Amino acid sequence: MSDRAIWQPLRDELQRWADAGRRATLWFRDDDAIEPTAALDRLLALSDRYAVPTTLAVIPAYTGEPLAMRLASQKALTVTVHGWTHHNYAPDETKKQELGPHRPQAIILDELRRGVDKLKALYPSQFAPILVPPWNRIDKALLPELAAFGYGAVSVYGLAKPDQPIALINTHVDIMDWHGTHGGRPHGELVGYLVRELQNRFDGNNEPIGILTHHLVHDALAWDFIATLFEETAAQTAVDWRHVGAFMG
């Protein structure tokens, strides 16, 4: 398990919230689900054990009944649209994007419409019309068009910018070290990120804090972080893990 001394800054910050009679709002998003796997079972078991509502970003083109049957019993789970195929259309020398300016807008929007239709049919009681762009990137020109295709919000990464044409429900702490080890980030580093997000919210920003994971590529360090985070926050009166649907208008 994690060195629990590393988590003391989080405990101290949450105690500050508790002393002020306040509660920090967190939510949990995991990306790239397609089918039932042992890794997904492990993630859902942790979510169930600590009663943390989970938002699962599902890739519509490659999913079907097997995943829907596996998730049917998960009462505190929300399914969202993760692009269409999670295919990169950007040139090699640029950042990866499926929903970038590299294809006709009409083609992209048709795929996103199909994504809504497919997942709504597969998950009638668990689906939320939220678009999670692959790699957390989307052409800004697409945003004003999404509502007409059934979307009520978009979820990317970082603090949400004001005055957007569609609601943003973003994530803020990504547990993976994508440009280094490709495994989980050190726990002390992640605790520091989370504490800074909490401090920002204490000072006036009321944006819910999103934790981002990718169950298919977790190593032991990543799994241990999730388990420890859930355990630490379960014991804190100043933390409110919320269902993502609570943030939609």
BAFI-3210 file (N, C-alpha, C; in Angstrom, 3 decimals, decimal comma, padded with zeros to 6 digits):
// residues 249
n [1|2|3|4|5|6|7|8|9|10|11|12|13|14|15|16|17|18|19|20|21|22|23|24|25|26|27|28|29|30|31|32|33|34|35|36|37|38|39|40|41|42|43|44|45|46|47|48|49|50|51|52|53|54|55|56|57|58|59|60|61|62|63|64|65|66|67|68|69|70|71|72|73|74|75|76|77|78|79|80|81|82|83|84|85|86|87|88|89|90|91|92|93|94|95|96|97|98|99|100|101|102|103|104|105|106|107|108|109|110|111|112|113|114|115|116|117|118|119|120|121|122|123|124|125|126|127|128|129|130|131|132|133|134|135|136|137|138|139|140|141|142|143|144|145|146|147|148|149|150|151|152|153|154|155|156|157|158|159|160|161|162|163|164|165|166|167|168|169|170|171|172|173|174|175|176|177|178|179|180|181|182|183|184|185|186|187|188|189|190|191|192|193|194|195|196|197|198|199|200|201|202|203|204|205|206|207|208|209|210|211|212|213|214|215|216|217|218|219|220|221|222|223|224|225|226|227|228|229|230|231|232|233|234|235|236|237|238|239|240|241|242|243|244|245|246|247|248|249]
n.u [000,829|000,226|002,589|001,480|002,151|002,648|000,187|-000,593|-000,676|-003,090|-004,961|-004,667|-005,537|-008,189|-009,112|-009,051|-011,152|-013,227|-013,181|-014,069|-016,645|-017,291|-017,699|-015,888|-016,389|-016,074|-015,529|-015,472|-013,861|-013,386|-011,675|-012,012|-013,392|-014,562|-015,237|-016,029|-013,497|-010,792|-009,494|-011,438|-013,339|-011,913|-011,743|-014,472|-015,076|-013,622|-014,910|-017,477|-016,901|-016,155|-018,229|-018,125|-019,323|-019,067|-017,987|-018,017|-016,297|-017,158|-016,170|-017,959|-018,049|-016,867|-018,062|-020,621|-023,308|-022,042|-020,558|-022,612|-024,267|-022,549|-022,367|-024,904|-025,815|-024,617|-025,317|-024,468|-023,245|-022,333|-022,621|-020,833|-020,129|-017,324|-015,899|-015,944|-014,523|-012,115|-009,903|-006,917|-006,680|-004,975|-001,979|001,281|003,180|001,819|-000,394|-002,442|-005,712|-009,101|-011,363|-010,696|-009,743|-009,319|-010,918|-013,993|-016,512|-019,158|-018,975|-017,754|-019,687|-021,823|-020,840|-020,694|-023,383|-024,272|-022,926|-024,225|-026,813|-026,339|-025,226|-027,207|-029,241|-028,098|-027,691|-030,104|-030,830|-028,504|-027,101|-025,622|-025,806|-023,089|-020,144|-017,002|-014,137|-011,711|-008,349|-008,845|-009,293|-010,790|-012,063|-012,805|-014,736|-016,676|-018,154|-020,492|-022,289|-023,044|-025,250|-027,486|-027,301|-027,882|-026,240|-025,447|-023,318|-019,714|-016,702|-013,473|-010,065|-008,698|-009,177|-012,387|-013,231|-014,934|-018,165|-018,744|-020,140|-021,406|-022,018|-019,265|-017,782|-015,248|-012,171|-009,375|-007,198|-005,031|-004,101|-002,139|001,167|001,793|003,826|006,161|006,829|004,615|003,046|001,407|001,444|003,761|002,632|002,925|003,198|000,697|-000,999|-000,169|-001,082|-003,864|-004,320|-003,694|-005,762|-007,924|-007,320|-007,622|-010,388|-011,307|-010,749|-012,656|-013,409|-015,919|-015,967|-016,466|-014,096|-012,428|-011,315|-009,187|-008,864|-007,529|-008,436|-007,483|-004,738|-003,488|-000,899|000,608|001,122|-000,717|-003,194|-002,987|-003,016|-005,666|-007,143|-006,182|-006,839|-009,663|-010,095|-008,986|-010,596|-013,072|-013,161|-013,469|-015,346|-015,477|-015,573|-017,374|-018,301|-019,626|-022,230|-021,889|-024,052|-025,205|-024,100|-025,099|-027,188]
n.v [-001,202|002,368|004,784|006,141|008,546|010,308|011,220|013,072|015,942|016,128|015,261|017,324|019,556|018,866|018,814|021,518|022,338|020,972|022,182|024,662|024,120|023,208|021,418|019,628|019,116|016,278|014,308|011,305|010,022|007,560|006,381|004,948|002,498|-000,521|-003,243|-005,990|-006,530|-007,808|-005,703|-003,693|-004,874|-004,752|-001,998|-001,321|-002,770|-001,405|001,065|000,307|-000,648|001,627|003,314|005,242|007,182|006,404|007,563|006,348|006,527|005,503|003,925|004,228|002,910|000,403|-001,043|-003,017|-005,325|-007,126|-005,467|-003,808|-005,641|-006,418|-004,055|-003,547|-003,997|-002,060|000,418|002,974|004,138|005,961|006,232|007,643|009,336|008,522|009,921|008,441|006,284|006,556|007,129|008,500|011,351|013,382|014,943|013,346|014,919|016,497|017,035|014,334|013,817|012,987|014,452|016,786|019,517|018,119|016,671|016,713|018,658|017,773|014,985|014,275|015,171|013,529|011,041|011,510|011,847|009,261|007,974|008,929|007,883|005,106|004,472|005,410|003,633|001,225|001,723|002,584|003,522|004,413|006,159|009,319|012,354|013,283|014,393|013,022|013,937|012,071|011,968|014,309|016,513|018,796|020,302|023,649|024,748|022,839|022,842|024,616|023,176|020,820|020,503|020,199|017,604|016,154|016,397|017,457|018,371|018,724|017,011|017,658|018,371|020,198|023,516|024,823|027,052|030,194|031,169|029,365|027,638|025,311|023,336|022,653|019,970|019,251|017,299|017,254|016,158|013,943|010,675|009,299|008,969|010,015|010,918|009,977|007,392|006,012|004,774|004,877|008,099|009,306|009,053|011,187|013,368|013,412|013,818|016,386|017,797|017,456|018,706|021,351|021,877|021,734|023,883|025,972|025,808|026,357|029,005|030,179|029,254|027,273|024,984|021,531|019,012|016,922|013,596|011,699|008,602|005,611|002,605|000,405|000,597|000,779|000,511|-001,068|001,082|003,006|001,718|001,451|004,102|004,904|003,204|004,055|006,783|006,639|005,347|007,159|009,447|008,466|008,480|011,099|013,875|016,149|015,715|015,237|012,949|013,033|012,155|012,432|013,421|015,231|017,656|018,647|020,935]
n.w [000,000|-000,243|001,019|003,812|005,037|003,008|002,313|004,169|003,658|002,187|004,092|005,945|004,472|003,952|006,550|007,106|005,475|006,780|009,291|008,594|008,050|005,507|002,365|-000,029|-003,474|-005,443|-008,413|-010,429|-013,229|-015,700|-018,557|-021,919|-022,059|-023,517|-023,512|-021,233|-018,815|-016,771|-015,565|-015,611|-013,947|-011,562|-011,143|-010,861|-008,590|-006,638|-006,754|-005,903|-003,330|-001,893|-002,340|-004,422|-006,948|-010,399|-013,547|-016,711|-019,634|-022,691|-025,709|-028,529|-031,133|-030,917|-028,937|-027,221|-026,519|-024,589|-022,750|-021,859|-020,537|-018,488|-017,025|-016,174|-013,572|-012,078|-010,080|-009,371|-011,566|-014,471|-017,964|-020,645|-023,802|-025,644|-027,940|-031,193|-032,586|-031,297|-032,804|-034,143|-036,106|-036,583|-037,940|-037,776|-036,464|-034,693|-031,836|-030,744|-032,064|-032,389|-032,787|-034,131|-036,419|-038,778|-040,425|-042,367|-040,822|-040,834|-041,051|-038,634|-036,776|-037,472|-036,687|-033,929|-033,353|-033,896|-031,871|-029,521|-030,003|-030,059|-027,508|-025,809|-026,391|-025,537|-022,828|-021,246|-018,686|-017,550|-019,099|-019,840|-021,607|-022,340|-023,844|-024,069|-025,283|-027,085|-025,929|-024,649|-026,298|-028,555|-031,484|-031,272|-032,881|-033,109|-030,790|-030,567|-032,074|-030,877|-029,132|-030,744|-031,496|-029,350|-027,104|-023,791|-022,379|-022,245|-021,469|-020,686|-019,967|-017,293|-015,822|-016,333|-018,928|-018,910|-020,337|-022,489|-025,362|-024,621|-021,717|-019,531|-017,927|-016,305|-015,904|-013,581|-012,261|-013,438|-013,152|-014,525|-015,875|-018,687|-020,383|-019,401|-017,492|-018,339|-016,562|-013,340|-011,742|-009,218|-005,853|-004,034|-005,733|-007,002|-004,806|-004,159|-006,441|-006,113|-003,670|-004,350|-006,147|-004,391|-002,694|-004,481|-004,892|-002,348|-002,133|-003,687|-006,298|-007,538|-009,073|-009,598|-008,667|-010,839|-011,067|-013,053|-014,713|-016,339|-016,794|-018,288|-018,599|-016,166|-013,766|-010,850|-009,150|-009,960|-009,460|-006,691|-005,917|-006,533|-004,809|-002,319|-002,339|-002,409|000,029|001,882|001,489|002,108|004,824|005,460|006,385|004,908|002,209|-000,752|-002,890|-006,064|-008,364|-011,851|-013,266|-011,579|-012,112|-014,407|-016,151]
ca.u [000,000|000,913|003,148|000,390|002,643|002,562|-001,181|-000,896|-001,145|-004,506|-005,725|-004,625|-006,378|-009,587|-009,451|-009,343|-012,518|-014,146|-013,215|-014,864|-017,998|-017,483|-017,452|-015,324|-017,099|-015,221|-016,172|-014,496|-014,070|-012,450|-011,819|-011,618|-014,072|-015,135|-015,755|-015,673|-012,119|-010,429|-009,173|-012,693|-013,900|-011,164|-012,157|-015,840|-015,054|-013,178|-016,003|-018,540|-016,453|-016,100|-019,422|-017,734|-019,973|-018,084|-018,377|-017,242|-016,309|-017,193|-015,927|-019,179|-017,915|-016,332|-018,703|-021,893|-024,072|-021,291|-020,272|-023,879|-024,706|-021,669|-022,582|-026,326|-026,066|-023,873|-026,320|-023,851|-022,367|-022,834|-021,925|-020,754|-019,644|-015,885|-015,646|-016,616|-013,586|-010,860|-008,847|-006,213|-006,650|-004,035|-000,667|002,192|003,970|000,933|-001,055|-003,475|-007,099|-010,136|-012,385|-010,002|-010,142|-008,648|-011,935|-015,192|-017,309|-020,375|-018,642|-017,528|-020,948|-022,626|-020,314|-021,077|-024,804|-024,377|-022,462|-025,332|-027,902|-025,957|-025,064|-028,518|-029,982|-027,461|-027,704|-031,238|-030,924|-027,189|-026,468|-025,710|-025,366|-021,847|-019,087|-015,625|-013,292|-010,454|-007,187|-009,329|-009,126|-011,885|-012,091|-013,763|-015,828|-017,710|-018,901|-021,849|-023,131|-023,270|-026,578|-028,460|-027,127|-028,282|-025,277|-025,705|-022,066|-018,440|-015,739|-012,084|-009,117|-008,286|-010,231|-013,318|-013,253|-016,315|-018,838|-018,644|-021,450|-021,959|-021,490|-018,036|-017,637|-013,886|-011,292|-008,287|-006,058|-004,836|-003,172|-001,163|002,364|001,751|005,041|007,310|006,820|003,353|002,339|000,855|002,335|004,056|001,507|003,165|002,929|-000,750|-001,563|000,103|-002,023|-005,207|-004,358|-003,759|-007,118|-008,772|-007,021|-008,249|-011,824|-011,550|-010,620|-013,783|-013,841|-016,813|-015,966|-016,157|-012,769|-012,527|-010,175|-009,192|-008,108|-007,643|-008,274|-006,807|-003,273|-002,992|000,069|000,347|001,147|-001,991|-004,264|-002,828|-003,447|-007,127|-007,623|-005,847|-007,656|-011,026|-010,094|-008,731|-011,724|-014,233|-013,102|-013,492|-016,667|-015,378|-015,553|-018,640|-018,171|-020,907|-022,598|-021,658|-025,324|-025,562|-023,515|-025,751|-028,269]
ca.v [000,000|003,650|005,372|007,006|009,872|011,135|011,713|014,021|017,248|016,043|015,228|018,659|020,459|018,501|019,247|022,944|022,410|020,520|023,210|025,777|023,640|023,137|020,124|019,698|018,248|015,530|013,301|010,312|009,617|006,582|006,408|003,928|001,209|-001,149|-004,569|-006,437|-006,975|-007,939|-004,366|-003,002|-005,479|-004,234|-000,611|-001,289|-003,284|-000,295|002,031|-000,242|-000,782|002,930|004,071|006,379|007,128|006,345|007,912|005,528|007,029|004,297|004,149|003,623|002,080|-000,930|-001,656|-003,666|-005,949|-007,687|-004,455|-003,361|-006,660|-006,362|-002,835|-003,375|-004,031|-000,977|001,463|004,299|004,300|006,726|005,992|008,811|009,069|008,796|009,996|007,365|005,152|006,914|007,078|009,762|011,861|014,498|014,582|012,736|015,891|017,287|016,296|013,420|014,252|012,407|015,466|018,009|020,142|017,386|016,019|017,548|018,743|016,979|013,579|014,159|015,316|012,338|010,000|011,823|011,534|007,808|007,607|009,174|006,945|003,739|004,290|005,622|002,381|000,188|002,088|003,498|004,113|004,835|007,059|010,773|012,908|014,036|014,012|013,003|013,842|011,339|012,799|015,567|017,594|018,937|021,538|024,575|025,020|021,815|023,001|025,154|022,255|019,555|020,412|019,721|016,157|015,519|016,544|018,494|018,826|018,174|016,837|017,588|018,408|021,529|024,404|025,195|028,460|030,700|031,614|028,367|027,361|024,107|023,165|021,890|019,254|018,817|016,628|018,144|015,378|012,725|009,888|008,613|009,674|009,673|011,302|009,424|005,941|005,466|004,161|005,857|009,125|009,132|009,476|012,510|014,331|013,488|014,465|017,805|018,328|017,482|019,753|022,652|022,046|022,022|025,243|026,851|025,807|027,005|030,446|030,754|028,527|026,189|023,909|020,224|018,492|015,642|012,673|010,987|007,354|004,788|001,302|-000,597|000,757|001,014|-000,371|-001,211|002,400|003,655|001,056|001,754|005,468|004,941|002,569|004,894|007,994|006,306|005,043|008,398|010,368|007,849|008,804|012,553|014,501|017,326|015,294|014,781|012,358|013,232|011,600|013,494|013,997|016,330|018,902|019,034|021,863]
ca.w [000,000|-000,308|002,229|004,244|005,409|001,812|002,214|005,236|003,159|001,828|005,335|006,543|003,694|004,177|007,904|006,985|004,954|007,823|010,338|008,064|007,789|004,066|001,738|-001,378|-004,415|-006,349|-009,248|-010,889|-014,634|-016,250|-020,013|-022,895|-021,918|-024,711|-023,202|-019,881|-018,608|-015,359|-015,061|-015,349|-012,740|-010,411|-010,953|-010,353|-007,217|-005,782|-006,725|-005,059|-001,937|-001,228|-002,731|-005,250|-008,274|-011,473|-014,912|-017,626|-021,011|-023,530|-027,134|-029,083|-032,327|-030,640|-027,781|-027,522|-025,450|-023,461|-021,733|-021,286|-019,589|-017,301|-016,250|-015,865|-012,127|-011,427|-009,850|-009,215|-012,720|-015,608|-019,230|-021,516|-025,164|-025,776|-029,373|-031,928|-032,668|-030,604|-033,823|-034,316|-037,477|-036,666|-038,486|-036,811|-035,697|-033,842|-030,772|-031,237|-032,002|-033,231|-033,029|-034,517|-037,685|-039,837|-041,244|-042,496|-039,606|-040,969|-040,769|-037,193|-036,073|-037,712|-035,800|-032,554|-033,264|-033,803|-030,538|-028,596|-030,265|-029,707|-026,066|-025,187|-026,550|-024,728|-021,409|-021,093|-017,347|-017,067|-020,049|-019,719|-022,894|-022,144|-024,772|-023,567|-026,479|-026,921|-025,616|-024,057|-027,274|-029,511|-032,250|-030,663|-033,814|-032,950|-029,543|-030,711|-032,848|-030,183|-028,509|-031,739|-031,648|-028,103|-026,015|-022,812|-021,773|-022,710|-020,390|-021,111|-018,848|-016,884|-015,360|-017,394|-019,293|-018,881|-021,559|-023,542|-025,957|-024,010|-020,366|-019,381|-016,655|-016,607|-014,954|-013,177|-011,757|-014,238|-012,347|-015,361|-016,352|-020,105|-021,096|-018,708|-017,277|-018,857|-015,443|-012,423|-011,204|-007,788|-005,031|-003,475|-006,800|-007,197|-003,617|-004,316|-007,435|-005,558|-002,636|-005,028|-006,664|-003,235|-002,248|-005,451|-004,648|-001,048|-002,340|-004,394|-007,496|-007,108|-010,060|-009,007|-009,012|-011,519|-011,051|-014,339|-014,750|-017,550|-016,158|-019,112|-018,590|-014,811|-013,120|-009,416|-008,531|-010,267|-008,705|-005,274|-005,693|-006,507|-003,588|-001,164|-002,420|-002,003|001,463|002,623|001,410|002,749|006,249|005,590|006,275|004,044|000,808|-001,319|-004,225|-006,693|-009,652|-012,837|-013,668|-010,676|-012,604|-015,652|-015,919]
c.u [000,866|001,495|002,157|000,864|002,545|001,197|-001,528|-001,306|-002,618|-005,365|-005,796|-005,550|-007,856|-010,030|-009,774|-010,768|-013,524|-014,284|-014,049|-016,304|-018,316|-017,176|-016,951|-016,040|-016,117|-016,075|-015,080|-014,841|-012,972|-012,731|-011,481|-012,278|-014,667|-015,877|-015,402|-014,220|-011,881|-010,112|-010,440|-013,369|-013,220|-011,585|-013,548|-015,918|-014,615|-014,272|-017,127|-018,128|-016,526|-017,248|-019,068|-018,438|-018,934|-018,713|-017,453|-017,406|-016,109|-017,001|-017,051|-018,959|-017,580|-016,997|-020,044|-022,506|-023,221|-020,976|-021,561|-024,404|-023,858|-022,000|-024,013|-026,609|-025,368|-024,783|-025,712|-022,895|-023,084|-021,986|-021,982|-020,081|-018,182|-015,506|-016,502|-015,721|-012,322|-009,669|-008,230|-006,170|-005,672|-002,719|000,289|002,889|003,119|000,283|-002,229|-004,870|-007,969|-011,116|-011,754|-010,469|-009,620|-009,611|-013,123|-016,034|-018,544|-020,129|-018,469|-018,844|-021,867|-022,152|-020,739|-022,566|-025,006|-023,931|-023,536|-026,417|-027,564|-025,886|-026,363|-029,342|-029,419|-027,626|-028,869|-031,322|-029,592|-026,520|-026,678|-025,145|-024,188|-020,817|-017,735|-014,713|-012,041|-009,271|-007,577|-009,165|-010,296|-011,767|-013,182|-014,954|-016,955|-018,631|-020,304|-022,818|-023,610|-024,675|-027,611|-028,394|-027,346|-027,351|-025,637|-024,461|-020,888|-017,518|-014,344|-011,206|-008,714|-009,465|-011,096|-013,266|-014,696|-016,852|-018,619|-020,038|-022,107|-021,311|-020,220|-017,991|-016,279|-013,243|-010,069|-007,047|-006,018|-003,768|-002,054|-000,023|002,551|003,059|006,315|007,250|005,649|002,641|001,758|001,890|002,633|002,939|001,702|002,871|001,424|-001,453|-001,351|-000,843|-003,420|-005,341|-004,437|-005,148|-008,082|-008,554|-007,659|-009,752|-012,159|-011,553|-011,704|-014,255|-014,699|-016,897|-015,645|-014,821|-012,910|-011,235|-010,288|-008,302|-008,358|-007,380|-007,451|-005,287|-002,714|-001,927|-000,239|000,276|-000,183|-003,142|-004,186|-003,267|-004,973|-007,660|-007,368|-006,662|-009,077|-011,096|-009,910|-009,951|-012,984|-014,313|-013,244|-014,898|-016,663|-015,357|-016,920|-018,381|-019,542|-021,013|-022,480|-022,956|-025,755|-025,061|-024,134|-026,987|-029,608]
c.v [001,255|004,035|006,427|008,395|010,838|011,816|012,759|015,400|017,243|016,028|016,623|019,619|020,142|018,848|020,732|023,147|022,034|021,571|024,414|025,376|023,510|021,730|020,339|018,691|017,621|014,638|012,485|009,860|008,654|006,411|005,078|002,571|000,760|-002,431|-004,940|-006,924|-007,137|-006,574|-003,581|-003,567|-004,923|-002,797|-000,542|-001,809|-002,193|000,757|001,565|-000,243|000,543|003,849|005,354|006,257|007,232|006,744|007,170|006,074|005,844|004,678|003,465|002,627|000,628|-001,631|-002,266|-004,300|-006,526|-006,668|-003,988|-004,361|-006,635|-005,174|-002,683|-003,301|-002,900|000,245|002,862|004,595|005,071|006,426|007,262|008,428|009,486|008,811|008,981|006,139|005,354|006,768|008,460|010,159|013,021|014,036|014,122|013,754|016,737|016,400|015,492|014,008|013,379|013,485|016,818|018,531|019,415|016,629|016,959|017,498|017,860|015,506|013,369|014,218|014,116|011,182|010,252|011,607|010,032|007,318|007,798|008,117|005,535|003,548|004,530|004,339|001,275|000,441|003,045|004,172|004,658|005,879|008,517|011,373|013,860|013,510|014,136|012,854|013,003|012,301|014,170|016,759|017,582|020,290|022,450|024,859|024,000|022,102|023,567|024,199|021,054|019,414|019,857|018,208|015,426|015,689|017,696|019,046|018,153|018,057|016,677|017,691|019,846|022,373|024,851|026,694|028,940|030,988|030,673|028,066|026,086|023,950|022,312|021,282|018,566|017,983|017,500|017,418|014,071|011,892|009,249|009,531|009,340|009,951|010,766|007,917|005,244|004,609|005,249|006,881|008,833|009,721|010,867|013,608|014,514|014,133|015,972|018,460|018,487|018,563|021,132|022,911|022,389|023,447|026,266|026,941|026,506|028,522|031,020|030,046|027,339|025,049|022,573|019,701|017,101|014,856|011,802|009,746|006,631|003,333|000,310|-000,524|000,992|-000,001|-000,402|000,141|003,128|003,027|001,410|003,181|005,542|004,372|003,449|006,183|007,713|006,051|006,308|009,306|009,791|008,218|010,300|013,110|015,657|016,979|014,770|014,274|012,406|012,490|012,720|014,163|015,160|017,668|019,393|019,876|021,214]
c.w [000,000|001,057|002,722|004,680|004,235|001,715|003,268|004,720|002,736|003,081|005,963|005,800|003,910|005,600|007,920|006,469|006,044|008,915|009,908|007,775|006,316|003,560|000,327|-002,268|-005,393|-007,237|-009,933|-012,302|-015,071|-017,736|-020,685|-022,732|-023,251|-024,347|-021,767|-019,839|-017,107|-014,756|-014,755|-014,105|-011,492|-010,107|-010,328|-008,916|-006,239|-005,643|-005,806|-003,585|-001,196|-001,629|-003,470|-006,608|-009,381|-012,802|-015,857|-019,045|-021,947|-024,996|-027,912|-030,208|-032,008|-029,463|-028,169|-026,290|-024,310|-022,368|-021,067|-020,254|-018,327|-016,415|-015,742|-014,373|-011,372|-011,270|-009,797|-010,362|-013,823|-016,827|-020,072|-022,830|-025,290|-027,261|-030,118|-032,010|-031,836|-031,563|-033,979|-035,787|-037,643|-037,285|-037,389|-035,918|-034,754|-032,783|-031,328|-031,049|-032,892|-033,676|-033,347|-035,859|-038,916|-040,750|-041,399|-041,228|-039,671|-040,658|-039,274|-036,432|-036,296|-036,836|-034,358|-032,336|-033,108|-032,428|-029,488|-028,775|-029,787|-028,197|-025,312|-025,270|-025,661|-023,229|-021,115|-019,738|-016,831|-017,949|-019,680|-021,005|-022,749|-023,135|-024,080|-024,779|-026,201|-026,807|-025,060|-024,988|-028,254|-030,202|-031,673|-031,573|-033,702|-031,769|-029,739|-031,415|-032,048|-029,611|-029,473|-031,927|-030,325|-026,932|-025,090|-022,174|-022,460|-021,500|-020,976|-019,863|-018,560|-016,430|-016,532|-017,656|-019,343|-020,278|-022,741|-024,104|-025,447|-022,645|-020,386|-017,984|-016,719|-015,511|-014,710|-012,661|-012,533|-013,542|-013,173|-015,803|-017,831|-020,835|-020,438|-018,642|-017,961|-017,810|-014,563|-011,982|-009,736|-006,930|-004,437|-004,474|-006,985|-006,000|-003,696|-005,307|-006,832|-004,483|-003,274|-005,614|-005,523|-002,735|-003,185|-005,208|-003,332|-001,199|-003,244|-005,650|-007,064|-008,107|-009,388|-009,525|-009,611|-011,463|-012,297|-014,283|-016,073|-017,149|-016,968|-019,048|-017,202|-014,414|-011,620|-008,721|-008,752|-009,482|-007,229|-004,976|-005,601|-005,196|-002,368|-001,166|-001,947|-000,494|002,293|002,628|002,047|004,225|006,515|005,412|005,294|002,564|000,398|-002,731|-004,883|-008,023|-010,692|-013,296|-012,799|-011,174|-013,912|-015,336|-015,712]
res [m|s|d|r|a|i|w|q|p|l|r|d|e|l|q|r|w|a|d|a|g|r|r|a|t|l|w|f|r|d|d|d|a|i|e|p|t|a|a|l|d|r|l|l|a|l|s|d|r|y|a|v|p|t|t|l|a|v|i|p|a|y|t|g|e|p|l|a|m|r|l|a|s|q|k|a|l|t|v|t|v|h|g|w|t|h|h|n|y|a|p|d|e|t|k|k|q|e|l|g|p|h|r|p|q|a|i|i|l|d|e|l|r|r|g|v|d|k|l|k|a|l|y|p|s|q|f|a|p|i|l|v|p|p|w|n|r|i|d|k|a|l|l|p|e|l|a|a|f|g|y|g|a|v|s|v|y|g|l|a|k|p|d|q|p|i|a|l|i|n|t|h|v|d|i|m|d|w|h|g|t|h|g|g|r|p|h|g|e|l|v|g|y|l|v|r|e|l|q|n|r|f|d|g|n|n|e|p|i|g|i|l|t|h|h|l|v|h|d|a|l|a|w|d|f|i|a|t|l|f|e|e|t|a|a|q|t|a|v|d|w|r|h|v|g|a|f|m|g]
***
